[in-house]
Amino acid sequence: MRKPCCDCDHRQDNKNKGAWSKQEDQKLADYIRVHGEGRWRSIPLAAGLLRCGKSCRLRWINYLRPDLKRGNFGEDEEDLIIKLHALLGNR
C-alpha cells in the first residue's frame, strides 16, 4: 500500500483546502527561493503553511515557478510543433 502524501488526515479540517491566497503563495515562493525545492513533505510546516506537501509541490510546479511560461505559442513554436508532429505523429 502506498504511503499517504503527508502526515495529515485528509478527513480532518486541520489543513486548508481549495483556493490558495496571495499570502500563501508568497510564503511558499519565499521559502523555496531561500531553501530550494525538494523534501515537499517538510515544506508546509517549515514555511508556515497549513497545506500538505503534495499541494505545495503542485502549486509550485504548475503556477509559481519563475521559469513557467504562460500564454499562447509563438509562431516559431507553432511551426516546430507542426513539423515534429508530421515527423513523429502522436507518440
Biopython code that builds the backbone (N, CA, C, O; Angstrom):
import numpy as np
from Bio.PDB.StructureBuilder import StructureBuilder

atoms = [
    (1, "MET", "N", (0.837, -1.182, 0.000)),
    (1, "MET", "CA", (0.000, 0.000, 0.000)),
    (1, "MET", "C", (0.883, 1.247, 0.000)),
    (1, "MET", "O", (1.924, 1.271, 0.657)),
    (2, "ARG", "N", (0.481, 2.254, -0.716)),
    (2, "ARG", "CA", (1.232, 3.496, -0.832)),
    (2, "ARG", "C", (1.072, 4.354, 0.428)),
    (2, "ARG", "O", (-0.007, 4.412, 1.019)),
    (3, "LYS", "N", (2.157, 5.016, 0.827)),
    (3, "LYS", "CA", (2.117, 5.909, 1.984)),
    (3, "LYS", "C", (1.288, 7.147, 1.637)),
    (3, "LYS", "O", (1.255, 7.559, 0.478)),
    (4, "PRO", "N", (0.622, 7.744, 2.626)),
    (4, "PRO", "CA", (-0.112, 8.977, 2.344)),
    (4, "PRO", "C", (0.849, 10.105, 1.968)),
    (4, "PRO", "O", (2.035, 10.055, 2.294)),
    (5, "CYS", "N", (0.332, 11.114, 1.284)),
    (5, "CYS", "CA", (1.185, 12.209, 0.807)),
    (5, "CYS", "C", (1.749, 13.039, 1.953)),
    (5, "CYS", "O", (2.750, 13.734, 1.782)),
    (6, "CYS", "N", (1.119, 12.972, 3.112)),
    (6, "CYS", "CA", (1.599, 13.746, 4.263)),
    (6, "CYS", "C", (1.084, 13.094, 5.537)),
    (6, "CYS", "O", (0.392, 12.078, 5.484)),
    (7, "ASP", "N", (1.416, 13.669, 6.663)),
    (7, "ASP", "CA", (1.001, 13.120, 7.950)),
    (7, "ASP", "C", (-0.425, 13.508, 8.325)),
    (7, "ASP", "O", (-0.975, 12.988, 9.295)),
    (8, "CYS", "N", (-1.018, 14.405, 7.571)),
    (8, "CYS", "CA", (-2.353, 14.873, 7.924)),
    (8, "CYS", "C", (-3.408, 13.844, 7.534)),
    (8, "CYS", "O", (-3.197, 13.041, 6.624)),
    (9, "ASP", "N", (-4.508, 13.871, 8.207)),
    (9, "ASP", "CA", (-5.651, 13.050, 7.853)),
    (9, "ASP", "C", (-6.565, 13.930, 7.017)),
    (9, "ASP", "O", (-7.096, 14.921, 7.518)),
    (10, "HIS", "N", (-6.753, 13.585, 5.766)),
    (10, "HIS", "CA", (-7.493, 14.445, 4.847)),
    (10, "HIS", "C", (-8.963, 14.587, 5.208)),
    (10, "HIS", "O", (-9.655, 15.431, 4.638)),
    (11, "ARG", "N", (-9.450, 13.790, 6.132)),
    (11, "ARG", "CA", (-10.843, 13.923, 6.548)),
    (11, "ARG", "C", (-10.996, 14.982, 7.626)),
    (11, "ARG", "O", (-12.113, 15.416, 7.907)),
    (12, "GLN", "N", (-9.909, 15.402, 8.228)),
    (12, "GLN", "CA", (-9.977, 16.417, 9.274)),
    (12, "GLN", "C", (-9.856, 17.802, 8.658)),
    (12, "GLN", "O", (-9.412, 17.954, 7.520)),
    (13, "ASP", "N", (-10.250, 18.794, 9.416)),
    (13, "ASP", "CA", (-10.195, 20.178, 8.930)),
    (13, "ASP", "C", (-8.957, 20.903, 9.425)),
    (13, "ASP", "O", (-9.007, 22.112, 9.652)),
    (14, "ASN", "N", (-7.839, 20.191, 9.601)),
    (14, "ASN", "CA", (-6.632, 20.839, 10.109)),
    (14, "ASN", "C", (-5.773, 21.410, 8.990)),
    (14, "ASN", "O", (-4.733, 22.007, 9.269)),
    (15, "LYS", "N", (-6.171, 21.248, 7.740)),
    (15, "LYS", "CA", (-5.423, 21.771, 6.604)),
    (15, "LYS", "C", (-6.345, 22.621, 5.736)),
    (15, "LYS", "O", (-7.547, 22.370, 5.641)),
    (16, "ASN", "N", (-5.750, 23.636, 5.105)),
    (16, "ASN", "CA", (-6.521, 24.437, 4.163)),
    (16, "ASN", "C", (-6.767, 23.623, 2.910)),
    (16, "ASN", "O", (-5.913, 22.849, 2.480)),
    (17, "LYS", "N", (-7.922, 23.801, 2.338)),
    (17, "LYS", "CA", (-8.257, 23.138, 1.084)),
    (17, "LYS", "C", (-8.823, 24.202, 0.159)),
    (17, "LYS", "O", (-9.334, 25.224, 0.615)),
    (18, "GLY", "N", (-8.733, 23.963, -1.116)),
    (18, "GLY", "CA", (-9.302, 24.902, -2.070)),
    (18, "GLY", "C", (-8.299, 25.931, -2.532)),
    (18, "GLY", "O", (-7.095, 25.679, -2.579)),
    (19, "ALA", "N", (-8.817, 27.094, -2.872)),
    (19, "ALA", "CA", (-8.005, 28.148, -3.471)),
    (19, "ALA", "C", (-6.892, 28.625, -2.539)),
    (19, "ALA", "O", (-7.056, 28.710, -1.321)),
    (20, "TRP", "N", (-5.756, 28.932, -3.163)),
    (20, "TRP", "CA", (-4.614, 29.469, -2.426)),
    (20, "TRP", "C", (-4.751, 30.985, -2.339)),
    (20, "TRP", "O", (-5.178, 31.633, -3.295)),
    (21, "SER", "N", (-4.386, 31.547, -1.184)),
    (21, "SER", "CA", (-4.384, 33.004, -1.038)),
    (21, "SER", "C", (-3.049, 33.562, -1.533)),
    (21, "SER", "O", (-2.078, 32.826, -1.702)),
    (22, "LYS", "N", (-3.022, 34.860, -1.758)),
    (22, "LYS", "CA", (-1.771, 35.506, -2.181)),
    (22, "LYS", "C", (-0.707, 35.387, -1.091)),
    (22, "LYS", "O", (0.480, 35.257, -1.393)),
    (23, "GLN", "N", (-1.124, 35.431, 0.163)),
    (23, "GLN", "CA", (-0.177, 35.310, 1.268)),
    (23, "GLN", "C", (0.449, 33.914, 1.287)),
    (23, "GLN", "O", (1.647, 33.776, 1.532)),
    (24, "GLU", "N", (-0.355, 32.879, 1.031)),
    (24, "GLU", "CA", (0.181, 31.519, 0.992)),
    (24, "GLU", "C", (1.153, 31.362, -0.175)),
    (24, "GLU", "O", (2.218, 30.763, -0.027)),
    (25, "ASP", "N", (0.784, 31.898, -1.327)),
    (25, "ASP", "CA", (1.681, 31.848, -2.489)),
    (25, "ASP", "C", (3.010, 32.512, -2.169)),
    (25, "ASP", "O", (4.072, 31.995, -2.515)),
    (26, "GLN", "N", (2.945, 33.656, -1.508)),
    (26, "GLN", "CA", (4.166, 34.402, -1.185)),
    (26, "GLN", "C", (5.032, 33.638, -0.191)),
    (26, "GLN", "O", (6.253, 33.592, -0.337)),
    (27, "LYS", "N", (4.404, 33.035, 0.822)),
    (27, "LYS", "CA", (5.160, 32.243, 1.794)),
    (27, "LYS", "C", (5.879, 31.079, 1.117)),
    (27, "LYS", "O", (7.052, 30.819, 1.386)),
    (28, "LEU", "N", (5.163, 30.382, 0.237)),
    (28, "LEU", "CA", (5.758, 29.242, -0.452)),
    (28, "LEU", "C", (6.897, 29.687, -1.369)),
    (28, "LEU", "O", (7.970, 29.084, -1.364)),
    (29, "ALA", "N", (6.667, 30.735, -2.150)),
    (29, "ALA", "CA", (7.700, 31.226, -3.068)),
    (29, "ALA", "C", (8.930, 31.715, -2.302)),
    (29, "ALA", "O", (10.058, 31.435, -2.705)),
    (30, "ASP", "N", (8.725, 32.438, -1.207)),
    (30, "ASP", "CA", (9.846, 32.933, -0.406)),
    (30, "ASP", "C", (10.651, 31.774, 0.179)),
    (30, "ASP", "O", (11.881, 31.792, 0.162)),
    (31, "TYR", "N", (9.948, 30.770, 0.697)),
    (31, "TYR", "CA", (10.643, 29.631, 1.293)),
    (31, "TYR", "C", (11.478, 28.895, 0.253)),
    (31, "TYR", "O", (12.635, 28.562, 0.506)),
    (32, "ILE", "N", (10.902, 28.645, -0.902)),
    (32, "ILE", "CA", (11.622, 27.902, -1.947)),
    (32, "ILE", "C", (12.779, 28.724, -2.505)),
    (32, "ILE", "O", (13.814, 28.163, -2.863)),
    (33, "ARG", "N", (12.621, 30.036, -2.584)),
    (33, "ARG", "CA", (13.700, 30.899, -3.062)),
    (33, "ARG", "C", (14.915, 30.795, -2.142)),
    (33, "ARG", "O", (16.053, 30.794, -2.613)),
    (34, "VAL", "N", (14.681, 30.708, -0.843)),
    (34, "VAL", "CA", (15.775, 30.639, 0.126)),
    (34, "VAL", "C", (16.323, 29.218, 0.263)),
    (34, "VAL", "O", (17.539, 29.025, 0.269)),
    (35, "HIS", "N", (15.441, 28.225, 0.374)),
    (35, "HIS", "CA", (15.854, 26.863, 0.703)),
    (35, "HIS", "C", (15.870, 25.896, -0.481)),
    (35, "HIS", "O", (16.441, 24.810, -0.381)),
    (36, "GLY", "N", (15.261, 26.270, -1.577)),
    (36, "GLY", "CA", (15.228, 25.396, -2.742)),
    (36, "GLY", "C", (14.078, 24.396, -2.696)),
    (36, "GLY", "O", (13.369, 24.269, -1.698)),
    (37, "GLU", "N", (13.923, 23.690, -3.817)),
    (37, "GLU", "CA", (12.867, 22.686, -3.932)),
    (37, "GLU", "C", (13.307, 21.392, -3.262)),
    (37, "GLU", "O", (14.478, 21.204, -2.930)),
    (38, "GLY", "N", (12.339, 20.511, -3.073)),
    (38, "GLY", "CA", (12.639, 19.189, -2.525)),
    (38, "GLY", "C", (12.103, 19.043, -1.121)),
    (38, "GLY", "O", (11.729, 20.022, -0.475)),
    (39, "ARG", "N", (12.071, 17.801, -0.657)),
    (39, "ARG", "CA", (11.529, 17.490, 0.668)),
    (39, "ARG", "C", (10.167, 18.138, 0.865)),
    (39, "ARG", "O", (9.929, 18.872, 1.824)),
    (40, "TRP", "N", (9.281, 17.839, -0.081)),
    (40, "TRP", "CA", (7.982, 18.518, -0.110)),
    (40, "TRP", "C", (7.133, 18.234, 1.116)),
    (40, "TRP", "O", (6.285, 19.049, 1.479)),
    (41, "ARG", "N", (7.341, 17.104, 1.753)),
    (41, "ARG", "CA", (6.543, 16.803, 2.953)),
    (41, "ARG", "C", (6.876, 17.727, 4.116)),
    (41, "ARG", "O", (6.030, 17.982, 4.974)),
    (42, "SER", "N", (8.104, 18.227, 4.146)),
    (42, "SER", "CA", (8.509, 19.082, 5.264)),
    (42, "SER", "C", (8.301, 20.570, 4.977)),
    (42, "SER", "O", (8.328, 21.383, 5.900)),
    (43, "ILE", "N", (8.097, 20.928, 3.731)),
    (43, "ILE", "CA", (7.982, 22.340, 3.367)),
    (43, "ILE", "C", (6.794, 23.051, 4.019)),
    (43, "ILE", "O", (6.972, 24.165, 4.512)),
    (44, "PRO", "N", (5.588, 22.467, 4.049)),
    (44, "PRO", "CA", (4.466, 23.227, 4.624)),
    (44, "PRO", "C", (4.710, 23.668, 6.061)),
    (44, "PRO", "O", (4.446, 24.819, 6.409)),
    (45, "LEU", "N", (5.203, 22.780, 6.882)),
    (45, "LEU", "CA", (5.460, 23.131, 8.280)),
    (45, "LEU", "C", (6.566, 24.174, 8.381)),
    (45, "LEU", "O", (6.441, 25.146, 9.126)),
    (46, "ALA", "N", (7.649, 23.971, 7.632)),
    (46, "ALA", "CA", (8.786, 24.888, 7.689)),
    (46, "ALA", "C", (8.426, 26.268, 7.139)),
    (46, "ALA", "O", (8.938, 27.279, 7.620)),
    (47, "ALA", "N", (7.554, 26.315, 6.143)),
    (47, "ALA", "CA", (7.168, 27.593, 5.539)),
    (47, "ALA", "C", (6.009, 28.249, 6.269)),
    (47, "ALA", "O", (5.645, 29.382, 5.954)),
    (48, "GLY", "N", (5.426, 27.560, 7.236)),
    (48, "GLY", "CA", (4.309, 28.122, 7.987)),
    (48, "GLY", "C", (2.992, 28.050, 7.238)),
    (48, "GLY", "O", (2.153, 28.941, 7.363)),
    (49, "LEU", "N", (2.807, 26.992, 6.458)),
    (49, "LEU", "CA", (1.578, 26.824, 5.683)),
    (49, "LEU", "C", (0.734, 25.692, 6.251)),
    (49, "LEU", "O", (1.273, 24.693, 6.729)),
    (50, "LEU", "N", (-0.565, 25.841, 6.203)),
    (50, "LEU", "CA", (-1.473, 24.778, 6.615)),
    (50, "LEU", "C", (-1.951, 24.030, 5.377)),
    (50, "LEU", "O", (-3.148, 23.971, 5.097)),
    (51, "ARG", "N", (-1.010, 23.467, 4.650)),
    (51, "ARG", "CA", (-1.272, 22.687, 3.441)),
    (51, "ARG", "C", (-0.473, 21.406, 3.536)),
    (51, "ARG", "O", (0.429, 21.290, 4.366)),
    (52, "CYS", "N", (-0.802, 20.437, 2.686)),
    (52, "CYS", "CA", (0.019, 19.227, 2.653)),
    (52, "CYS", "C", (1.139, 19.426, 1.631)),
    (52, "CYS", "O", (1.078, 20.330, 0.798)),
    (53, "GLY", "N", (2.142, 18.585, 1.705)),
    (53, "GLY", "CA", (3.302, 18.698, 0.822)),
    (53, "GLY", "C", (2.944, 18.554, -0.642)),
    (53, "GLY", "O", (3.503, 19.245, -1.493)),
    (54, "LYS", "N", (2.014, 17.659, -0.941)),
    (54, "LYS", "CA", (1.602, 17.457, -2.329)),
    (54, "LYS", "C", (0.974, 18.720, -2.892)),
    (54, "LYS", "O", (1.239, 19.095, -4.034)),
    (55, "SER", "N", (0.156, 19.366, -2.104)),
    (55, "SER", "CA", (-0.481, 20.605, -2.539)),
    (55, "SER", "C", (0.562, 21.689, -2.813)),
    (55, "SER", "O", (0.453, 22.430, -3.790)),
    (56, "CYS", "N", (1.565, 21.775, -1.951)),
    (56, "CYS", "CA", (2.636, 22.762, -2.140)),
    (56, "CYS", "C", (3.438, 22.470, -3.400)),
    (56, "CYS", "O", (3.757, 23.375, -4.170)),
    (57, "ARG", "N", (3.763, 21.189, -3.603)),
    (57, "ARG", "CA", (4.529, 20.810, -4.789)),
    (57, "ARG", "C", (3.758, 21.140, -6.067)),
    (57, "ARG", "O", (4.327, 21.705, -7.001)),
    (58, "LEU", "N", (2.490, 20.797, -6.116)),
    (58, "LEU", "CA", (1.692, 21.062, -7.313)),
    (58, "LEU", "C", (1.513, 22.559, -7.548)),
    (58, "LEU", "O", (1.540, 23.018, -8.690)),
    (59, "ARG", "N", (1.330, 23.314, -6.476)),
    (59, "ARG", "CA", (1.176, 24.767, -6.619)),
    (59, "ARG", "C", (2.451, 25.372, -7.203)),
    (59, "ARG", "O", (2.391, 26.223, -8.090)),
    (60, "TRP", "N", (3.602, 24.929, -6.704)),
    (60, "TRP", "CA", (4.877, 25.448, -7.187)),
    (60, "TRP", "C", (5.095, 25.066, -8.647)),
    (60, "TRP", "O", (5.406, 25.924, -9.474)),
    (61, "ILE", "N", (4.935, 23.799, -8.963)),
    (61, "ILE", "CA", (5.231, 23.317, -10.309)),
    (61, "ILE", "C", (4.284, 23.904, -11.352)),
    (61, "ILE", "O", (4.722, 24.261, -12.446)),
    (62, "ASN", "N", (3.009, 24.009, -11.035)),
    (62, "ASN", "CA", (2.014, 24.405, -12.032)),
    (62, "ASN", "C", (1.706, 25.898, -12.094)),
    (62, "ASN", "O", (1.142, 26.364, -13.084)),
    (63, "TYR", "N", (2.066, 26.665, -11.048)),
    (63, "TYR", "CA", (1.668, 28.075, -11.028)),
    (63, "TYR", "C", (2.753, 29.064, -10.642)),
    (63, "TYR", "O", (2.792, 30.164, -11.193)),
    (64, "LEU", "N", (3.632, 28.715, -9.719)),
    (64, "LEU", "CA", (4.507, 29.720, -9.120)),
    (64, "LEU", "C", (5.946, 29.733, -9.626)),
    (64, "LEU", "O", (6.666, 30.706, -9.404)),
    (65, "ARG", "N", (6.375, 28.668, -10.303)),
    (65, "ARG", "CA", (7.764, 28.629, -10.776)),
    (65, "ARG", "C", (8.078, 29.849, -11.625)),
    (65, "ARG", "O", (7.288, 30.201, -12.502)),
    (66, "PRO", "N", (9.215, 30.507, -11.388)),
    (66, "PRO", "CA", (9.548, 31.703, -12.164)),
    (66, "PRO", "C", (9.813, 31.417, -13.644)),
    (66, "PRO", "O", (9.617, 32.298, -14.482)),
    (67, "ASP", "N", (10.252, 30.205, -13.979)),
    (67, "ASP", "CA", (10.548, 29.886, -15.382)),
    (67, "ASP", "C", (9.338, 29.317, -16.126)),
    (67, "ASP", "O", (9.469, 28.870, -17.266)),
    (68, "LEU", "N", (8.177, 29.330, -15.500)),
    (68, "LEU", "CA", (6.969, 28.814, -16.125)),
    (68, "LEU", "C", (6.475, 29.810, -17.168)),
    (68, "LEU", "O", (6.244, 30.980, -16.863)),
    (69, "LYS", "N", (6.318, 29.340, -18.385)),
    (69, "LYS", "CA", (5.877, 30.212, -19.470)),
    (69, "LYS", "C", (4.379, 30.059, -19.655)),
    (69, "LYS", "O", (3.874, 28.941, -19.754)),
    (70, "ARG", "N", (3.676, 31.163, -19.700)),
    (70, "ARG", "CA", (2.230, 31.156, -19.887)),
    (70, "ARG", "C", (1.884, 31.908, -21.164)),
    (70, "ARG", "O", (2.667, 32.719, -21.658)),
    (71, "GLY", "N", (0.725, 31.630, -21.674)),
    (71, "GLY", "CA", (0.258, 32.359, -22.849)),
    (71, "GLY", "C", (0.274, 31.491, -24.090)),
    (71, "GLY", "O", (0.496, 30.282, -24.023)),
    (72, "ASN", "N", (0.035, 32.126, -25.217)),
    (72, "ASN", "CA", (-0.045, 31.427, -26.489)),
    (72, "ASN", "C", (1.332, 31.042, -26.994)),
    (72, "ASN", "O", (2.345, 31.606, -26.580)),
    (73, "PHE", "N", (1.351, 30.062, -27.905)),
    (73, "PHE", "CA", (2.590, 29.680, -28.564)),
    (73, "PHE", "C", (2.984, 30.759, -29.555)),
    (73, "PHE", "O", (2.125, 31.379, -30.182)),
    (74, "GLY", "N", (4.274, 30.983, -29.694)),
    (74, "GLY", "CA", (4.775, 31.885, -30.714)),
    (74, "GLY", "C", (4.695, 31.213, -32.080)),
    (74, "GLY", "O", (4.473, 30.007, -32.180)),
    (75, "GLU", "N", (4.878, 32.006, -33.125)),
    (75, "GLU", "CA", (4.788, 31.467, -34.482)),
    (75, "GLU", "C", (5.860, 30.404, -34.728)),
    (75, "GLU", "O", (5.590, 29.374, -35.346)),
    (76, "ASP", "N", (7.085, 30.662, -34.238)),
    (76, "ASP", "CA", (8.160, 29.681, -34.409)),
    (76, "ASP", "C", (7.880, 28.401, -33.630)),
    (76, "ASP", "O", (8.225, 27.311, -34.086)),
    (77, "GLU", "N", (7.253, 28.524, -32.448)),
    (77, "GLU", "CA", (6.904, 27.350, -31.662)),
    (77, "GLU", "C", (5.814, 26.528, -32.353)),
    (77, "GLU", "O", (5.866, 25.298, -32.359)),
    (78, "GLU", "N", (4.838, 27.209, -32.927)),
    (78, "GLU", "CA", (3.785, 26.514, -33.672)),
    (78, "GLU", "C", (4.363, 25.738, -34.842)),
    (78, "GLU", "O", (4.001, 24.583, -35.066)),
    (79, "ASP", "N", (5.264, 26.372, -35.592)),
    (79, "ASP", "CA", (5.899, 25.705, -36.730)),
    (79, "ASP", "C", (6.656, 24.457, -36.280)),
    (79, "ASP", "O", (6.588, 23.413, -36.928)),
    (80, "LEU", "N", (7.377, 24.572, -35.167)),
    (80, "LEU", "CA", (8.130, 23.430, -34.644)),
    (80, "LEU", "C", (7.189, 22.293, -34.249)),
    (80, "LEU", "O", (7.471, 21.130, -34.537)),
    (81, "ILE", "N", (6.091, 22.614, -33.599)),
    (81, "ILE", "CA", (5.113, 21.600, -33.193)),
    (81, "ILE", "C", (4.558, 20.882, -34.417)),
    (81, "ILE", "O", (4.453, 19.656, -34.422)),
    (82, "ILE", "N", (4.204, 21.634, -35.450)),
    (82, "ILE", "CA", (3.642, 21.047, -36.670)),
    (82, "ILE", "C", (4.670, 20.142, -37.350)),
    (82, "ILE", "O", (4.336, 19.040, -37.785)),
    (83, "LYS", "N", (5.923, 20.608, -37.444)),
    (83, "LYS", "CA", (6.973, 19.793, -38.058)),
    (83, "LYS", "C", (7.225, 18.504, -37.281)),
    (83, "LYS", "O", (7.351, 17.430, -37.869)),
    (84, "LEU", "N", (7.297, 18.620, -35.955)),
    (84, "LEU", "CA", (7.540, 17.438, -35.134)),
    (84, "LEU", "C", (6.371, 16.466, -35.182)),
    (84, "LEU", "O", (6.574, 15.252, -35.150)),
    (85, "HIS", "N", (5.161, 16.982, -35.257)),
    (85, "HIS", "CA", (4.001, 16.111, -35.356)),
    (85, "HIS", "C", (3.996, 15.371, -36.698)),
    (85, "HIS", "O", (3.662, 14.188, -36.765)),
    (86, "ALA", "N", (4.365, 16.074, -37.745)),
    (86, "ALA", "CA", (4.449, 15.424, -39.063)),
    (86, "ALA", "C", (5.518, 14.327, -39.044)),
    (86, "ALA", "O", (5.352, 13.277, -39.664)),
    (87, "LEU", "N", (6.597, 14.580, -38.338)),
    (87, "LEU", "CA", (7.697, 13.614, -38.278)),
    (87, "LEU", "C", (7.375, 12.434, -37.347)),
    (87, "LEU", "O", (7.594, 11.279, -37.712)),
    (88, "LEU", "N", (6.861, 12.722, -36.161)),
    (88, "LEU", "CA", (6.691, 11.704, -35.126)),
    (88, "LEU", "C", (5.261, 11.219, -34.940)),
    (88, "LEU", "O", (5.047, 10.145, -34.378)),
    (89, "GLY", "N", (4.293, 11.974, -35.393)),
    (89, "GLY", "CA", (2.894, 11.614, -35.159)),
    (89, "GLY", "C", (2.494, 11.914, -33.720)),
    (89, "GLY", "O", (2.987, 12.867, -33.119)),
    (90, "ASN", "N", (1.597, 11.097, -33.171)),
    (90, "ASN", "CA", (1.062, 11.345, -31.833)),
    (90, "ASN", "C", (1.834, 10.641, -30.726)),
    (90, "ASN", "O", (1.318, 10.491, -29.618)),
    (91, "ARG", "N", (3.047, 10.211, -31.000)),
    (91, "ARG", "CA", (3.812, 9.497, -29.963)),
    (91, "ARG", "C", (4.078, 10.361, -28.765)),
    (91, "ARG", "O", (4.707, 9.912, -27.807)),
]
sb = StructureBuilder()
sb.init_structure("model")
sb.init_model(0)
sb.init_chain("A")
sb.init_seg("    ")
for serial, (resi, resn, name, xyz) in enumerate(atoms, 1):
    if name == "N":
        sb.init_residue(resn, " ", resi, " ")
    sb.init_atom(name, np.array(xyz, "f"), 0.0, 1.0, " ", f" {name:<3s}", serial, name[0])
structure = sb.get_structure()
